[in-house]
Amino acid sequence: MGAMAAMVHASGQIRNYQVVGSIVKILSLPAAYLLAQTGNLTNVWWSFPIAEIMSAATTIFYFIRINNI
């Protein structure tokens, strides 16, 4: 995933990606809160994979959009 993020960064269109990437990472907090409401606090740990999957999807989206694939 780091290689794709580096390619998006190298494309020169990093401003939008940084903002969206930061917002996606911040979404792990509401996900942790919602998962805590289930009553099983071990579910909170699922917020990290959820945030990483969303970040990966965002990176792939920007990679495809920038490279016109």
Secondary structure, DSSP 8 states (H G I E B T S, - for coil): -HHHHHHHHHTT-HHHHHHHHHHHHHTHHHHHHHHHTTS-GGGGGGHHHHHHHHHHHHHHHHHHHHHT-
